[in-house]
Amino acid sequence: MNSKITCVTDDAPVPGTDANARVVATAAALELLGEIQGQHGEVMFHQSGGCCDGSSPMCYPKGEFPLGSSDVRLGAVQGADFFSSVPQFDAWKHTQLSLDVVPGRGGMFSLDNGTERRFLIRSRLLDAAQH
C-alpha cells in the first residue's frame, strides 16, 4: 500500500491571477472554498506560525476569529479575507502564499475539517521589486 499523500492539484494558481498578489489559490482550493461558502456563508482565513493546527491556514466564519493589532490582511481569495500574524508575515514577507488543498483532515476549528480535504499553504519567493 502506498501511504504517500499526493497533492490534489498541480499547485498552480488559477490562470489570470495577479503575479504580484500576496495570496493566490489553486482551482482545487477555490472549489473547496466555494463548497464551504455555500454551507457557511462568508468566511475568512488566518495563517499563524504555530505548530500543529496553527501552521495550517484556518478557515472560519467571517468575524468569528478575533483579529487584533498582531494580525495583518494579506489579501483575499474568492472574497474571503486572508490574514496572518505579524510575526508570520515578517518571516514570509518575501513570499507569495498559494492556498492549495491536499487529502486529509483540516484543523480542529477550521471549516475544512470533515471534508476529507484540508487547506495547505505553498509559497514561492517574490521578485525583489514585488515586496
N, C-alpha and C positions, 0 to 999 in steps of 0.2 A: 504494500500500500504506500502510495506517495503522500507523505504528510506535509509536503511543501505547500505553503499558501501562495497562490498566484494572484496577481493583480486582476481586477475585474476589467480594467481598461488598459490602454497603452499609455496612460497618464498624460496624454497630450491635451492641452487646453482646447476648449471649443474654438473652432475656426472663427476668426474675426475678433478675438479677444485682444484688448489693448495690451501690447507688449510691455508697456510701462506700468501696468496696474500692479499694485502690491499683492492683490489676491485674485486668482483666476480659478476656474473649475473645469473638470473633465465632463464629458457628456454623461458618464455614469453618476457623477456627483450631482449634476443638475437633475437627473431622473429621480434619484433618491430624495433629493431636496424637494422636488415637486410633489412626490408622494407624501412626504411629511407635512408640507404646507397644505396639501389637500385635507389632511386629517386634523391639523392643529392650527391652521391659520398662519399669521405672521410669526416668523422665528428669527433668531439671531444666533451667531456663533461666538464663542470665546475660546481663544487659544492661550493657555497658560504654559508655564515652563516646568510644571511639577512632574512628579513621577507618576507611574501607573495611568489612571484615567486622565490625570492632569496634563499629560503630554499629548493627548489626542484632542482634536478640535471638538468641542462640546456644543451641541445644538439644543437650544432652549426656546420655549415660547417667548416671543418678544416681550421684554420688560420683566421677565421672571428671574433674570440673573442680575444681581445688584452690581452696577458699574460704579467705579469711583475714580478718583484722580490718578490712580495707578493703572488705568486702562486707556488704551488709545484705539481709535477706529482706523482700521486699515483699508476699508472699502466695503463693498457689498457684492454678494453673489446671489443672482436671481432675486433681488430685493431684500435679501437677508443681510443685515449689517454684520460685519466681521470685526471683532475686537481682539486685542492682545494685551497682555500685561506689559507695562513699560519695560521691565527688565527683559522680558522675552523679545520685545520689539528691538531693544538695544542690541541683543545678541543676533537678531536676524535682520537688522536694518539694511543690509546689503543684498537681501534675497527677495525673490518673488515667491509667494506661497501658492501652491496649487492644491486645491481641495479635490481629493480623489476618493474612491470607495474600494474597499477590499472585503473579502468574506470575513465574517466573524461577528462578535457581539460588540455593540457600542458601549460607551461609558455608562456607568450605572444610572446617571441622571440625564444622559443625553437622549434626545428623541429618536436617534437611530437605533437605540437598544431594542432588541426584539424583532428587528427586520432581517437578522442573519447577515447583515452587511454593516460596515461601520465606516465612518468618515476617517480619512487619513490625510495628513499634510505631506506633500512633497515640496521640494524647494529647488530653486536654481539661482545662481548669482545674477544680480542685475548689473548691467554695464555701469561704469563709474558715473556716467552722465545721467543715469536714471534715478539715482537716490540722493 
